Amino acid sequence: MEPEKVLRINELTRISRERELTGAEQAERAALRQQYLCEFRQSVQQTLENTSVREPDGTLRPLQKKDGLAEPGPGDPQ
């Protein structure tokens, strides 16, 4: 996410502590937060996909998902 957008999220949060946000400001903050979370989740997913585990015998194997984990929600990367 661009640094300007993160600064805008922070600015809107600061404003919300001083006064109530307008409907447009609330919608803007919600959209920016959603975009931030989506990009954060994608970044973590990429990191995990590129992670390998070294076995005691020295071999590397890709990290695998454990059974029973929650399915991705709306807006989450597949």
HTML snippet that shows the backbone in 3Dmol.js (N, CA, C, O; Angstrom):
<script src="https://3Dmol.org/build/3Dmol-min.js"></script>
<div id="view" style="width:600px;height:400px;position:relative"></div>
<script>
const pdb = `
ATOM      1  N   MET A   1       0.848  -1.174   0.000  1.00  0.00           N
ATOM      2  CA  MET A   1       0.000   0.000   0.000  1.00  0.00           C
ATOM      3  C   MET A   1       0.890   1.233   0.000  1.00  0.00           C
ATOM      4  O   MET A   1       1.933   1.267   0.653  1.00  0.00           O
ATOM      5  N   GLU A   2       0.466   2.227  -0.733  1.00  0.00           N
ATOM      6  CA  GLU A   2       1.238   3.450  -0.820  1.00  0.00           C
ATOM      7  C   GLU A   2       1.278   4.147   0.543  1.00  0.00           C
ATOM      8  O   GLU A   2       0.285   4.152   1.271  1.00  0.00           O
ATOM      9  N   PRO A   3       2.413   4.726   0.878  1.00  0.00           N
ATOM     10  CA  PRO A   3       2.536   5.411   2.180  1.00  0.00           C
ATOM     11  C   PRO A   3       1.500   6.518   2.368  1.00  0.00           C
ATOM     12  O   PRO A   3       1.064   6.774   3.491  1.00  0.00           O
ATOM     13  N   GLU A   4       1.104   7.174   1.279  1.00  0.00           N
ATOM     14  CA  GLU A   4       0.114   8.243   1.395  1.00  0.00           C
ATOM     15  C   GLU A   4      -1.231   7.711   1.903  1.00  0.00           C
ATOM     16  O   GLU A   4      -1.932   8.379   2.663  1.00  0.00           O
ATOM     17  N   LYS A   5      -1.573   6.505   1.470  1.00  0.00           N
ATOM     18  CA  LYS A   5      -2.844   5.918   1.905  1.00  0.00           C
ATOM     19  C   LYS A   5      -2.794   5.528   3.377  1.00  0.00           C
ATOM     20  O   LYS A   5      -3.778   5.686   4.100  1.00  0.00           O
ATOM     21  N   VAL A   6      -1.652   5.021   3.817  1.00  0.00           N
ATOM     22  CA  VAL A   6      -1.501   4.686   5.239  1.00  0.00           C
ATOM     23  C   VAL A   6      -1.586   5.965   6.069  1.00  0.00           C
ATOM     24  O   VAL A   6      -2.225   5.985   7.121  1.00  0.00           O
ATOM     25  N   LEU A   7      -0.948   7.022   5.598  1.00  0.00           N
ATOM     26  CA  LEU A   7      -1.025   8.309   6.300  1.00  0.00           C
ATOM     27  C   LEU A   7      -2.462   8.809   6.363  1.00  0.00           C
ATOM     28  O   LEU A   7      -2.878   9.389   7.366  1.00  0.00           O
ATOM     29  N   ARG A   8      -3.225   8.585   5.286  1.00  0.00           N
ATOM     30  CA  ARG A   8      -4.626   9.015   5.264  1.00  0.00           C
ATOM     31  C   ARG A   8      -5.446   8.217   6.273  1.00  0.00           C
ATOM     32  O   ARG A   8      -6.298   8.789   6.953  1.00  0.00           O
ATOM     33  N   ILE A   9      -5.211   6.921   6.384  1.00  0.00           N
ATOM     34  CA  ILE A   9      -5.904   6.107   7.394  1.00  0.00           C
ATOM     35  C   ILE A   9      -5.611   6.676   8.777  1.00  0.00           C
ATOM     36  O   ILE A   9      -6.518   6.853   9.591  1.00  0.00           O
ATOM     37  N   ASN A  10      -4.331   6.961   9.036  1.00  0.00           N
ATOM     38  CA  ASN A  10      -3.941   7.505  10.335  1.00  0.00           C
ATOM     39  C   ASN A  10      -4.572   8.871  10.586  1.00  0.00           C
ATOM     40  O   ASN A  10      -5.005   9.166  11.700  1.00  0.00           O
ATOM     41  N   GLU A  11      -4.623   9.701   9.548  1.00  0.00           N
ATOM     42  CA  GLU A  11      -5.227  11.028   9.677  1.00  0.00           C
ATOM     43  C   GLU A  11      -6.708  10.917  10.024  1.00  0.00           C
ATOM     44  O   GLU A  11      -7.205  11.627  10.898  1.00  0.00           O
ATOM     45  N   LEU A  12      -7.411  10.016   9.328  1.00  0.00           N
ATOM     46  CA  LEU A  12      -8.840   9.837   9.603  1.00  0.00           C
ATOM     47  C   LEU A  12      -9.063   9.298  11.019  1.00  0.00           C
ATOM     48  O   LEU A  12     -10.038   9.668  11.673  1.00  0.00           O
ATOM     49  N   THR A  13      -8.182   8.443  11.487  1.00  0.00           N
ATOM     50  CA  THR A  13      -8.297   7.939  12.859  1.00  0.00           C
ATOM     51  C   THR A  13      -8.085   9.067  13.856  1.00  0.00           C
ATOM     52  O   THR A  13      -8.803   9.170  14.850  1.00  0.00           O
ATOM     53  N   ARG A  14      -7.093   9.912  13.585  1.00  0.00           N
ATOM     54  CA  ARG A  14      -6.825  11.061  14.461  1.00  0.00           C
ATOM     55  C   ARG A  14      -8.030  11.998  14.495  1.00  0.00           C
ATOM     56  O   ARG A  14      -8.422  12.474  15.561  1.00  0.00           O
ATOM     57  N   ILE A  15      -8.615  12.260  13.331  1.00  0.00           N
ATOM     58  CA  ILE A  15      -9.790  13.127  13.248  1.00  0.00           C
ATOM     59  C   ILE A  15     -10.946  12.521  14.033  1.00  0.00           C
ATOM     60  O   ILE A  15     -11.684  13.237  14.710  1.00  0.00           O
ATOM     61  N   SER A  16     -11.106  11.195  13.944  1.00  0.00           N
ATOM     62  CA  SER A  16     -12.232  10.533  14.618  1.00  0.00           C
ATOM     63  C   SER A  16     -12.139  10.655  16.135  1.00  0.00           C
ATOM     64  O   SER A  16     -13.148  10.551  16.833  1.00  0.00           O
ATOM     65  N   ARG A  17     -10.944  10.873  16.639  1.00  0.00           N
ATOM     66  CA  ARG A  17     -10.779  11.060  18.090  1.00  0.00           C
ATOM     67  C   ARG A  17     -11.170  12.466  18.518  1.00  0.00           C
ATOM     68  O   ARG A  17     -11.487  12.708  19.683  1.00  0.00           O
ATOM     69  N   GLU A  18     -11.143  13.390  17.561  1.00  0.00           N
ATOM     70  CA  GLU A  18     -11.474  14.779  17.853  1.00  0.00           C
ATOM     71  C   GLU A  18     -12.947  15.085  17.609  1.00  0.00           C
ATOM     72  O   GLU A  18     -13.558  15.871  18.332  1.00  0.00           O
ATOM     73  N   ARG A  19     -13.501  14.459  16.591  1.00  0.00           N
ATOM     74  CA  ARG A  19     -14.906  14.683  16.232  1.00  0.00           C
ATOM     75  C   ARG A  19     -15.421  13.450  15.509  1.00  0.00           C
ATOM     76  O   ARG A  19     -14.658  12.560  15.133  1.00  0.00           O
ATOM     77  N   GLU A  20     -16.722  13.421  15.325  1.00  0.00           N
ATOM     78  CA  GLU A  20     -17.318  12.308  14.589  1.00  0.00           C
ATOM     79  C   GLU A  20     -17.035  12.483  13.100  1.00  0.00           C
ATOM     80  O   GLU A  20     -17.159  13.584  12.565  1.00  0.00           O
ATOM     81  N   LEU A  21     -16.660  11.406  12.443  1.00  0.00           N
ATOM     82  CA  LEU A  21     -16.391  11.453  11.006  1.00  0.00           C
ATOM     83  C   LEU A  21     -17.691  11.576  10.232  1.00  0.00           C
ATOM     84  O   LEU A  21     -18.732  11.069  10.648  1.00  0.00           O
ATOM     85  N   THR A  22     -17.611  12.257   9.100  1.00  0.00           N
ATOM     86  CA  THR A  22     -18.777  12.328   8.219  1.00  0.00           C
ATOM     87  C   THR A  22     -18.970  10.955   7.574  1.00  0.00           C
ATOM     88  O   THR A  22     -18.098  10.091   7.655  1.00  0.00           O
ATOM     89  N   GLY A  23     -20.094  10.774   6.950  1.00  0.00           N
ATOM     90  CA  GLY A  23     -20.361   9.508   6.272  1.00  0.00           C
ATOM     91  C   GLY A  23     -19.334   9.210   5.193  1.00  0.00           C
ATOM     92  O   GLY A  23     -18.899   8.070   5.034  1.00  0.00           O
ATOM     93  N   ALA A  24     -18.948  10.246   4.449  1.00  0.00           N
ATOM     94  CA  ALA A  24     -17.954  10.066   3.389  1.00  0.00           C
ATOM     95  C   ALA A  24     -16.597   9.683   3.981  1.00  0.00           C
ATOM     96  O   ALA A  24     -15.898   8.828   3.438  1.00  0.00           O
ATOM     97  N   GLU A  25     -16.230  10.317   5.093  1.00  0.00           N
ATOM     98  CA  GLU A  25     -14.954  10.002   5.739  1.00  0.00           C
ATOM     99  C   GLU A  25     -14.956   8.583   6.301  1.00  0.00           C
ATOM    100  O   GLU A  25     -13.954   7.874   6.211  1.00  0.00           O
ATOM    101  N   GLN A  26     -16.085   8.172   6.882  1.00  0.00           N
ATOM    102  CA  GLN A  26     -16.193   6.812   7.405  1.00  0.00           C
ATOM    103  C   GLN A  26     -16.066   5.790   6.277  1.00  0.00           C
ATOM    104  O   GLN A  26     -15.393   4.771   6.428  1.00  0.00           O
ATOM    105  N   ALA A  27     -16.709   6.065   5.160  1.00  0.00           N
ATOM    106  CA  ALA A  27     -16.646   5.151   4.013  1.00  0.00           C
ATOM    107  C   ALA A  27     -15.227   5.101   3.453  1.00  0.00           C
ATOM    108  O   ALA A  27     -14.740   4.029   3.094  1.00  0.00           O
ATOM    109  N   GLU A  28     -14.562   6.250   3.377  1.00  0.00           N
ATOM    110  CA  GLU A  28     -13.189   6.296   2.879  1.00  0.00           C
ATOM    111  C   GLU A  28     -12.260   5.501   3.801  1.00  0.00           C
ATOM    112  O   GLU A  28     -11.423   4.727   3.336  1.00  0.00           O
ATOM    113  N   ARG A  29     -12.417   5.702   5.106  1.00  0.00           N
ATOM    114  CA  ARG A  29     -11.568   4.985   6.061  1.00  0.00           C
ATOM    115  C   ARG A  29     -11.816   3.481   5.987  1.00  0.00           C
ATOM    116  O   ARG A  29     -10.867   2.698   6.031  1.00  0.00           O
ATOM    117  N   ALA A  30     -13.068   3.071   5.876  1.00  0.00           N
ATOM    118  CA  ALA A  30     -13.396   1.640   5.778  1.00  0.00           C
ATOM    119  C   ALA A  30     -12.793   1.032   4.517  1.00  0.00           C
ATOM    120  O   ALA A  30     -12.252  -0.073   4.559  1.00  0.00           O
ATOM    121  N   ALA A  31     -12.883   1.752   3.389  1.00  0.00           N
ATOM    122  CA  ALA A  31     -12.329   1.238   2.131  1.00  0.00           C
ATOM    123  C   ALA A  31     -10.806   1.134   2.213  1.00  0.00           C
ATOM    124  O   ALA A  31     -10.226   0.144   1.768  1.00  0.00           O
ATOM    125  N   LEU A  32     -10.163   2.150   2.779  1.00  0.00           N
ATOM    126  CA  LEU A  32      -8.708   2.127   2.910  1.00  0.00           C
ATOM    127  C   LEU A  32      -8.255   1.009   3.845  1.00  0.00           C
ATOM    128  O   LEU A  32      -7.268   0.327   3.570  1.00  0.00           O
ATOM    129  N   ARG A  33      -8.972   0.823   4.940  1.00  0.00           N
ATOM    130  CA  ARG A  33      -8.633  -0.260   5.871  1.00  0.00           C
ATOM    131  C   ARG A  33      -8.782  -1.618   5.195  1.00  0.00           C
ATOM    132  O   ARG A  33      -7.930  -2.492   5.359  1.00  0.00           O
ATOM    133  N   GLN A  34      -9.852  -1.797   4.442  1.00  0.00           N
ATOM    134  CA  GLN A  34     -10.085  -3.068   3.753  1.00  0.00           C
ATOM    135  C   GLN A  34      -8.966  -3.338   2.755  1.00  0.00           C
ATOM    136  O   GLN A  34      -8.475  -4.463   2.654  1.00  0.00           O
ATOM    137  N   GLN A  35      -8.565  -2.309   2.020  1.00  0.00           N
ATOM    138  CA  GLN A  35      -7.476  -2.459   1.055  1.00  0.00           C
ATOM    139  C   GLN A  35      -6.174  -2.816   1.776  1.00  0.00           C
ATOM    140  O   GLN A  35      -5.423  -3.680   1.324  1.00  0.00           O
ATOM    141  N   TYR A  36      -5.915  -2.143   2.900  1.00  0.00           N
ATOM    142  CA  TYR A  36      -4.704  -2.413   3.666  1.00  0.00           C
ATOM    143  C   TYR A  36      -4.684  -3.863   4.145  1.00  0.00           C
ATOM    144  O   TYR A  36      -3.676  -4.555   3.997  1.00  0.00           O
ATOM    145  N   LEU A  37      -5.794  -4.320   4.716  1.00  0.00           N
ATOM    146  CA  LEU A  37      -5.861  -5.695   5.217  1.00  0.00           C
ATOM    147  C   LEU A  37      -5.698  -6.716   4.103  1.00  0.00           C
ATOM    148  O   LEU A  37      -5.013  -7.724   4.275  1.00  0.00           O
ATOM    149  N   CYS A  38      -6.319  -6.460   2.972  1.00  0.00           N
ATOM    150  CA  CYS A  38      -6.203  -7.376   1.831  1.00  0.00           C
ATOM    151  C   CYS A  38      -4.750  -7.482   1.380  1.00  0.00           C
ATOM    152  O   CYS A  38      -4.249  -8.583   1.153  1.00  0.00           O
ATOM    153  N   GLU A  39      -4.077  -6.349   1.251  1.00  0.00           N
ATOM    154  CA  GLU A  39      -2.680  -6.356   0.823  1.00  0.00           C
ATOM    155  C   GLU A  39      -1.780  -6.996   1.879  1.00  0.00           C
ATOM    156  O   GLU A  39      -0.822  -7.689   1.537  1.00  0.00           O
ATOM    157  N   PHE A  40      -2.078  -6.771   3.150  1.00  0.00           N
ATOM    158  CA  PHE A  40      -1.306  -7.388   4.228  1.00  0.00           C
ATOM    159  C   PHE A  40      -1.447  -8.910   4.183  1.00  0.00           C
ATOM    160  O   PHE A  40      -0.461  -9.639   4.295  1.00  0.00           O
ATOM    161  N   ARG A  41      -2.679  -9.375   4.018  1.00  0.00           N
ATOM    162  CA  ARG A  41      -2.915 -10.824   3.957  1.00  0.00           C
ATOM    163  C   ARG A  41      -2.215 -11.454   2.750  1.00  0.00           C
ATOM    164  O   ARG A  41      -1.664 -12.551   2.849  1.00  0.00           O
ATOM    165  N   GLN A  42      -2.239 -10.759   1.620  1.00  0.00           N
ATOM    166  CA  GLN A  42      -1.555 -11.276   0.433  1.00  0.00           C
ATOM    167  C   GLN A  42      -0.051 -11.369   0.679  1.00  0.00           C
ATOM    168  O   GLN A  42       0.590 -12.333   0.259  1.00  0.00           O
ATOM    169  N   SER A  43       0.504 -10.388   1.348  1.00  0.00           N
ATOM    170  CA  SER A  43       1.930 -10.381   1.646  1.00  0.00           C
ATOM    171  C   SER A  43       2.304 -11.551   2.565  1.00  0.00           C
ATOM    172  O   SER A  43       3.300 -12.237   2.335  1.00  0.00           O
ATOM    173  N   VAL A  44       1.505 -11.767   3.594  1.00  0.00           N
ATOM    174  CA  VAL A  44       1.764 -12.882   4.510  1.00  0.00           C
ATOM    175  C   VAL A  44       1.626 -14.211   3.775  1.00  0.00           C
ATOM    176  O   VAL A  44       2.431 -15.120   3.976  1.00  0.00           O
ATOM    177  N   GLN A  45       0.606 -14.326   2.924  1.00  0.00           N
ATOM    178  CA  GLN A  45       0.388 -15.553   2.158  1.00  0.00           C
ATOM    179  C   GLN A  45       1.593 -15.850   1.269  1.00  0.00           C
ATOM    180  O   GLN A  45       2.050 -16.991   1.207  1.00  0.00           O
ATOM    181  N   GLN A  46       2.113 -14.829   0.577  1.00  0.00           N
ATOM    182  CA  GLN A  46       3.281 -15.019  -0.280  1.00  0.00           C
ATOM    183  C   GLN A  46       4.492 -15.452   0.540  1.00  0.00           C
ATOM    184  O   GLN A  46       5.254 -16.322   0.120  1.00  0.00           O
ATOM    185  N   THR A  47       4.665 -14.847   1.701  1.00  0.00           N
ATOM    186  CA  THR A  47       5.789 -15.216   2.559  1.00  0.00           C
ATOM    187  C   THR A  47       5.678 -16.678   2.971  1.00  0.00           C
ATOM    188  O   THR A  47       6.664 -17.415   2.926  1.00  0.00           O
ATOM    189  N   LEU A  48       4.487 -17.097   3.370  1.00  0.00           N
ATOM    190  CA  LEU A  48       4.303 -18.483   3.807  1.00  0.00           C
ATOM    191  C   LEU A  48       4.477 -19.459   2.648  1.00  0.00           C
ATOM    192  O   LEU A  48       5.007 -20.554   2.836  1.00  0.00           O
ATOM    193  N   GLU A  49       4.036 -19.072   1.454  1.00  0.00           N
ATOM    194  CA  GLU A  49       4.196 -19.953   0.300  1.00  0.00           C
ATOM    195  C   GLU A  49       5.662 -20.135  -0.084  1.00  0.00           C
ATOM    196  O   GLU A  49       6.024 -21.145  -0.688  1.00  0.00           O
ATOM    197  N   ASN A  50       6.493 -19.180   0.258  1.00  0.00           N
ATOM    198  CA  ASN A  50       7.915 -19.251  -0.076  1.00  0.00           C
ATOM    199  C   ASN A  50       8.770 -19.719   1.106  1.00  0.00           C
ATOM    200  O   ASN A  50       9.994 -19.594   1.074  1.00  0.00           O
ATOM    201  N   THR A  51       8.132 -20.253   2.139  1.00  0.00           N
ATOM    202  CA  THR A  51       8.838 -20.731   3.319  1.00  0.00           C
ATOM    203  C   THR A  51       9.029 -22.233   3.232  1.00  0.00           C
ATOM    204  O   THR A  51       8.106 -22.968   2.880  1.00  0.00           O
ATOM    205  N   SER A  52      10.233 -22.684   3.554  1.00  0.00           N
ATOM    206  CA  SER A  52      10.531 -24.124   3.572  1.00  0.00           C
ATOM    207  C   SER A  52      10.959 -24.519   4.980  1.00  0.00           C
ATOM    208  O   SER A  52      11.475 -23.707   5.748  1.00  0.00           O
ATOM    209  N   VAL A  53      10.730 -25.781   5.291  1.00  0.00           N
ATOM    210  CA  VAL A  53      11.109 -26.339   6.592  1.00  0.00           C
ATOM    211  C   VAL A  53      12.269 -27.302   6.365  1.00  0.00           C
ATOM    212  O   VAL A  53      12.198 -28.177   5.502  1.00  0.00           O
ATOM    213  N   ARG A  54      13.323 -27.137   7.133  1.00  0.00           N
ATOM    214  CA  ARG A  54      14.458 -28.058   7.039  1.00  0.00           C
ATOM    215  C   ARG A  54      14.204 -29.212   8.004  1.00  0.00           C
ATOM    216  O   ARG A  54      14.062 -29.013   9.210  1.00  0.00           O
ATOM    217  N   GLU A  55      14.152 -30.414   7.453  1.00  0.00           N
ATOM    218  CA  GLU A  55      13.940 -31.623   8.241  1.00  0.00           C
ATOM    219  C   GLU A  55      15.239 -32.002   8.962  1.00  0.00           C
ATOM    220  O   GLU A  55      16.317 -31.537   8.589  1.00  0.00           O
ATOM    221  N   PRO A  56      15.132 -32.841   9.989  1.00  0.00           N
ATOM    222  CA  PRO A  56      16.347 -33.265  10.706  1.00  0.00           C
ATOM    223  C   PRO A  56      17.398 -33.910   9.809  1.00  0.00           C
ATOM    224  O   PRO A  56      18.592 -33.833  10.096  1.00  0.00           O
ATOM    225  N   ASP A  57      16.952 -34.553   8.710  1.00  0.00           N
ATOM    226  CA  ASP A  57      17.922 -35.189   7.813  1.00  0.00           C
ATOM    227  C   ASP A  57      18.539 -34.191   6.820  1.00  0.00           C
ATOM    228  O   ASP A  57      19.356 -34.576   5.984  1.00  0.00           O
ATOM    229  N   GLY A  58      18.151 -32.918   6.911  1.00  0.00           N
ATOM    230  CA  GLY A  58      18.732 -31.880   6.074  1.00  0.00           C
ATOM    231  C   GLY A  58      17.928 -31.535   4.831  1.00  0.00           C
ATOM    232  O   GLY A  58      18.259 -30.570   4.142  1.00  0.00           O
ATOM    233  N   THR A  59      16.888 -32.290   4.527  1.00  0.00           N
ATOM    234  CA  THR A  59      16.078 -31.992   3.347  1.00  0.00           C
ATOM    235  C   THR A  59      15.152 -30.807   3.626  1.00  0.00           C
ATOM    236  O   THR A  59      14.771 -30.551   4.769  1.00  0.00           O
ATOM    237  N   LEU A  60      14.805 -30.103   2.572  1.00  0.00           N
ATOM    238  CA  LEU A  60      13.858 -28.993   2.674  1.00  0.00           C
ATOM    239  C   LEU A  60      12.523 -29.425   2.108  1.00  0.00           C
ATOM    240  O   LEU A  60      12.463 -30.121   1.094  1.00  0.00           O
ATOM    241  N   ARG A  61      11.458 -29.015   2.762  1.00  0.00           N
ATOM    242  CA  ARG A  61      10.111 -29.279   2.244  1.00  0.00           C
ATOM    243  C   ARG A  61       9.296 -27.997   2.387  1.00  0.00           C
ATOM    244  O   ARG A  61       9.493 -27.232   3.332  1.00  0.00           O
ATOM    245  N   PRO A  62       8.385 -27.767   1.451  1.00  0.00           N
ATOM    246  CA  PRO A  62       7.563 -26.555   1.541  1.00  0.00           C
ATOM    247  C   PRO A  62       6.647 -26.611   2.762  1.00  0.00           C
ATOM    248  O   PRO A  62       6.207 -27.682   3.180  1.00  0.00           O
ATOM    249  N   LEU A  63       6.377 -25.454   3.315  1.00  0.00           N
ATOM    250  CA  LEU A  63       5.450 -25.345   4.434  1.00  0.00           C
ATOM    251  C   LEU A  63       4.062 -25.731   3.941  1.00  0.00           C
ATOM    252  O   LEU A  63       3.663 -25.341   2.844  1.00  0.00           O
ATOM    253  N   GLN A  64       3.322 -26.498   4.749  1.00  0.00           N
ATOM    254  CA  GLN A  64       1.990 -26.947   4.344  1.00  0.00           C
ATOM    255  C   GLN A  64       0.959 -26.432   5.318  1.00  0.00           C
ATOM    256  O   GLN A  64       1.243 -26.224   6.497  1.00  0.00           O
ATOM    257  N   LYS A  65      -0.269 -26.226   4.801  1.00  0.00           N
ATOM    258  CA  LYS A  65      -1.377 -25.806   5.652  1.00  0.00           C
ATOM    259  C   LYS A  65      -1.771 -26.964   6.552  1.00  0.00           C
ATOM    260  O   LYS A  65      -1.709 -28.126   6.150  1.00  0.00           O
ATOM    261  N   LYS A  66      -2.174 -26.642   7.766  1.00  0.00           N
ATOM    262  CA  LYS A  66      -2.692 -27.660   8.674  1.00  0.00           C
ATOM    263  C   LYS A  66      -4.170 -27.863   8.387  1.00  0.00           C
ATOM    264  O   LYS A  66      -4.858 -26.933   7.967  1.00  0.00           O
ATOM    265  N   ASP A  67      -4.657 -29.075   8.611  1.00  0.00           N
ATOM    266  CA  ASP A  67      -6.075 -29.360   8.449  1.00  0.00           C
ATOM    267  C   ASP A  67      -6.872 -28.602   9.494  1.00  0.00           C
ATOM    268  O   ASP A  67      -6.389 -28.362  10.601  1.00  0.00           O
ATOM    269  N   GLY A  68      -8.102 -28.223   9.138  1.00  0.00           N
ATOM    270  CA  GLY A  68      -8.988 -27.604  10.095  1.00  0.00           C
ATOM    271  C   GLY A  68      -8.837 -26.097  10.191  1.00  0.00           C
ATOM    272  O   GLY A  68      -9.491 -25.480  11.032  1.00  0.00           O
ATOM    273  N   LEU A  69      -8.004 -25.479   9.368  1.00  0.00           N
ATOM    274  CA  LEU A  69      -7.873 -24.039   9.413  1.00  0.00           C
ATOM    275  C   LEU A  69      -9.051 -23.406   8.694  1.00  0.00           C
ATOM    276  O   LEU A  69      -9.644 -24.003   7.795  1.00  0.00           O
ATOM    277  N   ALA A  70      -9.378 -22.198   9.100  1.00  0.00           N
ATOM    278  CA  ALA A  70     -10.512 -21.487   8.519  1.00  0.00           C
ATOM    279  C   ALA A  70     -10.289 -21.235   7.041  1.00  0.00           C
ATOM    280  O   ALA A  70      -9.162 -21.017   6.596  1.00  0.00           O
ATOM    281  N   GLU A  71     -11.364 -21.267   6.295  1.00  0.00           N
ATOM    282  CA  GLU A  71     -11.312 -20.947   4.873  1.00  0.00           C
ATOM    283  C   GLU A  71     -11.158 -19.437   4.718  1.00  0.00           C
ATOM    284  O   GLU A  71     -11.577 -18.680   5.593  1.00  0.00           O
ATOM    285  N   PRO A  72     -10.554 -18.988   3.602  1.00  0.00           N
ATOM    286  CA  PRO A  72     -10.408 -17.555   3.386  1.00  0.00           C
ATOM    287  C   PRO A  72     -11.770 -16.874   3.300  1.00  0.00           C
ATOM    288  O   PRO A  72     -12.724 -17.436   2.763  1.00  0.00           O
ATOM    289  N   GLY A  73     -11.848 -15.683   3.823  1.00  0.00           N
ATOM    290  CA  GLY A  73     -13.088 -14.920   3.779  1.00  0.00           C
ATOM    291  C   GLY A  73     -13.156 -14.093   2.515  1.00  0.00           C
ATOM    292  O   GLY A  73     -12.263 -14.161   1.670  1.00  0.00           O
ATOM    293  N   PRO A  74     -14.226 -13.304   2.384  1.00  0.00           N
ATOM    294  CA  PRO A  74     -14.344 -12.442   1.207  1.00  0.00           C
ATOM    295  C   PRO A  74     -13.214 -11.422   1.184  1.00  0.00           C
ATOM    296  O   PRO A  74     -12.898 -10.820   2.210  1.00  0.00           O
ATOM    297  N   GLY A  75     -12.620 -11.231   0.046  1.00  0.00           N
ATOM    298  CA  GLY A  75     -11.531 -10.280  -0.077  1.00  0.00           C
ATOM    299  C   GLY A  75     -10.170 -10.864   0.243  1.00  0.00           C
ATOM    300  O   GLY A  75      -9.147 -10.221   0.011  1.00  0.00           O
ATOM    301  N   ASP A  76     -10.148 -12.091   0.778  1.00  0.00           N
ATOM    302  CA  ASP A  76      -8.884 -12.745   1.082  1.00  0.00           C
ATOM    303  C   ASP A  76      -8.323 -13.391  -0.173  1.00  0.00           C
ATOM    304  O   ASP A  76      -9.090 -13.850  -1.020  1.00  0.00           O
ATOM    305  N   PRO A  77      -7.009 -13.439  -0.312  1.00  0.00           N
ATOM    306  CA  PRO A  77      -6.430 -14.096  -1.477  1.00  0.00           C
ATOM    307  C   PRO A  77      -6.700 -15.591  -1.440  1.00  0.00           C
ATOM    308  O   PRO A  77      -6.786 -16.190  -0.368  1.00  0.00           O
ATOM    309  N   GLN A  78      -6.831 -16.179  -2.600  1.00  0.00           N
ATOM    310  CA  GLN A  78      -7.088 -17.627  -2.695  1.00  0.00           C
ATOM    311  C   GLN A  78      -5.820 -18.407  -2.633  1.00  0.00           C
ATOM    312  O   GLN A  78      -5.847 -19.636  -2.698  1.00  0.00           O
TER     313      GLN A  78
END
`;
const viewer = $3Dmol.createViewer("view");
viewer.addModel(pdb, "pdb");
viewer.setStyle({}, {cartoon: {color: "spectrum"}});
viewer.zoomTo();
viewer.render();
</script>
